Amino acid sequence: MLARCNRPTLPEYPYYGGRGIAVCERWLSFRAFCEDVGDGWRDGLVFDRRDNNGNYTKENCHWVTPLRSVLNRSNTLIWESSEVRGLKLTAREWSCLSLQIPRLVLSRLRHGWTVEEAIMRPLQPRARSVQ
């Protein structure tokens, strides 16, 4: 966290410090960092920012599973449903809710389908060509 935000020589720096992401001054002390977030740690969890554009602060950080962290990347596409309680989910999460094939849901969403169409419309078998 500190290196990503403060060492321009690191490959990750452009995505953190280079974008203006900073670590709160209090967390320059490891003791203070542990006081603020140490209680939430369990084996298998990773440290994550709720808002990817926000700084590393007590209010913006939490411990999550690696899967949840991967879904919180800045390049993760999120689709919102107006009909399904306004949920905002990734294509993979929508496919899990609907039991559709993840690649199919993603393809449909990328082609402009609504969330409802992408998850509710059944897969149509392709017509076989007769030779």
N, C-alpha and C positions, 0 to 999 in steps of 0.2 A: 504494500500500500504506500509506504513512504517513498520507496524507490521509484515506483511507477509515476508518482506525482512530482518528484524532485530531481530525478537524474536524467537529463536530456540524452545521455549516451545509451540508455536502454531502448531496445526495440519497441517496448510497450509505451514509452513516454508520450508519443504523439496522441495516443488514445486516452490519456489521463492528464498529466500535467500540461501537455501541449494543447489540450482543449480547455484548459483553465480549471481542471478538477484539482482540488486541494484537500489536504488533511487538516482538520481543525487543530488549532494551536495546542489545545489541551492534550491531544493524543500524541504530541511529541514526547510525552512521558508515558512509558509503557505501563506504569502503575495506574495512571489515570485512565488509559485505554481499558485496562482490565476491570477497573471499577465501573466503567460505563457499560461495557458489553460482555464482560467475562462470564456472567451468570447464565447467559443463553447458550453457551457453547456446549455441544455434545459431540461425541465421536461420529464422524461421517458428515458433519455439517461444514459449510464454507461461509465465509464472510461476504456479504453482498450489500450493494446500495439499492435502496428502493427506487430512487430516481437516478437513472444512469447519467443524467446531466448535472446532478447535484454533487456536492462535496462529501467527503468522508466526515460525517458528524454523527453524534448519538441518535439524533432524530431521523437520519436518513439511512442508517445501517442496521443490519440484522443478520442473524445466522439462518441459513436455509440449506436445503438439500442441493447437491450439485445439479440435479435436473432443473430445479426452480431457478437456480442461478443462470444456467444456460438459456433459459427462456427469457431472462431479463437482459439480454444483450441488446445493444443499440441497433443491430441489424435484424432483430427478430420481428417478423411481421405480425401484427395484431389486427383481428377483424372484430368489429362490434355488431351485435345483433340488436335491431330495434324491437324485434318480436320476442326474443328469448331473454326477457328480464334485463335487457341492456348489457348483457355479458360481453366482456372484451377478452378474447382468447386467441391463442395461436391456432393454425390449421390443424396441428396434431391434437391439441386439446379438443377442438370441435369434432374431429374424427372419433376420438375416444367416446365422447358423449353420444354420438350418433351411430357408432359401430360401422362407420364407413372406412374405406381404405384411406390412410393419411395422404398418399400421393394424389388420389382422386380429389379429395377435398381441397388440397392446396392448388391443384390445377384449375379446378372450377372457380375458386376464389380469385386466382390470378387472371382468369378470363372474364372477370366482372360479374360473376354470379353473386347473388345475395347469400348471406350465411344460411338463411333458411333453405334456399334452393340447393346449395352445395351439400347440406347435410341431410336433407329430407328426400330429395329426388333419388329414386333407386337407380342402380347401375343398369344401363341398357345393354343387353348382349349385342355384340357386333354381328352383323349379317355376314354369313360365310359366302364366299364367292364359289360358284359351282364351275368346275372345269371339265 
